[in-house]
């Protein structure tokens, strides 16, 4: 495997979000995430590839038309920061809440740490709480 660069790490991180949320490819996690990946978000920690697949699958089930746009990406050594926006329609069950038909939009920052050609850790800060409350999703 060739040595990663900040630019290749940036492309790698963007690919995870595009393949997962735009193409609904949960199995991309097996290629891009380290087996022991840790995803930190407001709900706590999600561990492992299967944990990531369950997390992302939950969103894709509740918002099947979910799409994600990466507004900018910055990389420094083994760290990548993405600013992204997402939109979707609540047409499926999401965290126990039946479909409402409501639209949400969210934006966030995700910091990735890569090692040995895989994403080892992610930290997520998302602004969507008000919109989720409007859907009565907590």
Secondary structure per residue as TSV (DSSP state, phi and psi in degrees):
chain	resnum	aa	ss	phi	psi
A	1	X	-	360.0	134.6
A	2	X	-	-74.5	156.6
A	3	X	-	-66.1	135.2
A	4	X	-	-77.9	152.5
A	5	X	-	-120.3	164.2
A	6	X	H	-55.1	-39.0
A	7	X	H	-66.5	-43.3
A	8	X	H	-68.6	-33.7
A	9	X	H	-64.5	-38.6
A	10	X	H	-63.3	-48.2
A	11	X	H	-60.0	-40.4
A	12	X	H	-61.8	-45.2
A	13	X	H	-67.5	-42.5
A	14	X	H	-62.1	-40.0
A	15	X	H	-59.7	-40.3
A	16	X	H	-56.9	-49.0
A	17	X	H	-69.0	-42.5
A	18	X	I	-64.2	-47.3
A	19	X	I	-65.8	-40.8
A	20	X	I	-70.1	-55.2
A	21	X	I	-91.6	-30.6
A	22	X	I	-87.9	-39.2
A	23	X	S	-99.8	-3.3
A	24	X	-	56.3	38.0
A	25	X	-	-100.4	91.7
A	26	X	T	-72.4	-26.4
A	27	X	T	-71.4	-11.8
A	28	X	H	-59.5	-23.4
A	29	X	H	-58.4	-34.9
A	30	X	H	-65.4	-28.2
A	31	X	H	-87.9	-39.4
A	32	X	H	-99.7	-24.0
A	33	X	E	-99.4	142.0
A	34	X	E	-66.2	150.6
A	35	X	E	-55.2	-36.6
A	36	X	E	-99.3	25.8
A	37	X	E	-51.1	144.4
A	38	X	E	-122.8	127.2
A	39	X	E	-113.7	114.5
A	40	X	E	-98.2	126.9
A	41	X	E	-146.4	-176.9
A	42	X	T	-60.2	-24.8
A	43	X	T	-83.5	-4.0
A	44	X	E	122.7	-144.4
A	45	X	E	-114.3	137.9
A	46	X	E	-114.1	129.8
A	47	X	E	-117.4	140.4
A	48	X	H	80.9	163.2
A	49	X	H	-60.9	-41.8
A	50	X	H	-66.4	-34.0
A	51	X	H	-63.8	-42.9
A	52	X	H	-62.5	-44.2
A	53	X	H	-61.3	-40.3
A	54	X	H	-65.5	-43.6
A	55	X	H	-60.5	-53.5
A	56	X	H	-65.3	-39.4
A	57	X	H	-62.3	-35.3
A	58	X	H	-60.0	-46.5
A	59	X	H	-65.4	-43.3
A	60	X	H	-69.3	-30.2
A	61	X	H	-70.4	-42.3
A	62	X	H	-75.8	-30.8
A	63	X	-	-132.2	72.9
A	64	X	T	-60.3	-23.2
A	65	X	T	-96.2	15.7
A	66	X	-	-54.4	131.4
A	67	X	E	-132.6	149.4
A	68	X	E	-126.9	135.3
A	69	X	E	-120.4	127.5
A	70	X	E	-88.9	116.3
A	71	X	E	-80.3	-41.1
A	72	X	E	-157.6	159.4
A	73	X	E	-139.8	139.1
A	74	X	E	-129.6	143.0
A	75	X	E	-134.4	143.4
A	76	X	E	-145.4	111.0
A	77	X	T	56.6	-115.6
A	78	X	T	-97.5	11.3
A	79	X	E	-115.6	140.8
A	80	X	E	-132.4	136.5
A	81	X	E	-118.0	124.7
A	82	X	E	-113.4	138.1
A	83	X	E	-108.4	127.4
A	84	X	E	-135.7	162.0
A	85	X	E	-129.7	142.5
A	86	X	E	-133.8	150.1
A	87	X	E	-140.5	147.9
A	88	X	E	-169.3	165.8
A	89	X	E	-111.0	131.3
A	90	X	-	-79.1	84.7
A	91	X	-	-111.9	2.1
A	92	X	S	-132.0	169.1
A	93	X	-	-65.1	137.3
A	94	X	B	-135.5	113.5
A	95	X	T	51.4	43.6
A	96	X	T	86.3	-4.4
A	97	X	B	-99.3	123.3
A	98	X	-	-65.3	164.0
A	99	X	-	-52.5	137.3
A	100	X	-	-113.9	-15.3
A	101	X	-	78.3	-2.0
A	102	X	-	-75.1	152.2
A	103	X	E	-97.8	143.1
A	104	X	E	-124.7	153.5
A	105	X	E	-135.8	143.0
A	106	X	E	-141.3	157.6
A	107	X	E	-135.9	157.4
A	108	X	E	-165.3	172.1
A	109	X	E	-120.5	134.1
A	110	X	E	-126.9	127.8
A	111	X	E	-103.6	127.6
A	112	X	E	-111.3	144.6
A	113	X	E	-121.5	125.1
A	114	X	E	-111.8	151.1
A	115	X	E	-155.4	137.3
A	116	X	T	52.5	38.3
A	117	X	T	76.8	15.5
A	118	X	E	-136.8	155.0
A	119	X	E	-79.7	120.1
A	120	X	E	-96.4	-31.6
A	121	X	E	-154.6	146.3
A	122	X	E	-138.3	142.3
A	123	X	E	-123.1	130.6
A	124	X	E	-123.1	132.0
A	125	X	E	-124.5	118.5
A	126	X	E	-124.5	139.4
A	127	X	E	-108.2	96.6
A	128	X	-	-152.4	2.7
A	129	X	H	-57.9	-44.9
A	130	X	H	-60.9	-40.7
A	131	X	H	-70.5	-37.5
A	132	X	H	-66.8	-36.7
A	133	X	H	-62.4	-38.8
A	134	X	H	-62.7	-28.2
A	135	X	T	-86.6	0.2
A	136	X	T	61.3	32.0
A	137	X	-	-100.8	128.8
A	138	X	-	-123.4	360.0
